[in-house]
Amino acid sequence: MFSGRYSAILFDWGDTRTRDDPLQNGPMAAWTQVEAVPSVVELLSYLQKTGAYRLFVATDTAISTPDQVRAALLRVEIAHYFDKIYCTASVGLQKSSPAFYAYILEDLRLPAQQVLMVGDSFHNDVLVPNQVGLDAVWHNQHNLEERRAERHRTIHQMTRLVDWL
């Protein structure tokens, strides 16, 4: 059941915090331009002000280390919101594997019911976290498709995340 009682929120990186640019190659920290997803700064600021949530990045990047992810987030002035960055490059597991999320839960020392995942990949950011007991929010900013079940919801704008917390 979608509980709404979370102490930690995991956010995907590309197209959830920052925009992916298929024309750019290599680590995002080295891209000529890095851009935040609209309304993400307002959301993160609000979440920080509540003091109710610890925020983390959970990303499938294998070409960027946590330091490189943080450097990209610094470029759009949102790095300070995140306590830790989990990525395929450092964890050694892909987000398409439930083991990726199990690793994060063990590292955070939190039960799955206290952690919410937010991301733009329905499979990797919603279905896989659901398999290990996490609730999830699908950030579908590209069309109006909605998917809703007991363990997940859809939002089309980042500011709508507040409605589920």
Sequence and secondary structure as in RCSB ss.txt:
>XXXX:A:sequence
MFSGRYSAILFDWGDTRTRDDPLQNGPMAAWTQVEAVPSVVELLSYLQKTGAYRLFVATDTAISTPDQVRAALLR
VEIAHYFDKIYCTASVGLQKSSPAFYAYILEDLRLPAQQVLMVGDSFHNDVLVPNQVGLDAVWHNQHNLEERRAE
RHRTIHQMTRLVDWL
>XXXX:A:secstr
      SEEEE SBTTTB   TT  S GGGSS   B TTHHHHHHHHHHH   EEEEEE  SSS HHHHHHHHHH
TT GGG SEEEEHHHH S TTSHHHHHHHHHHHT  GGGEEEEES IIIIIIHHHHTT EEEEE  SS     BT
TEEEESSGGGGGGG 
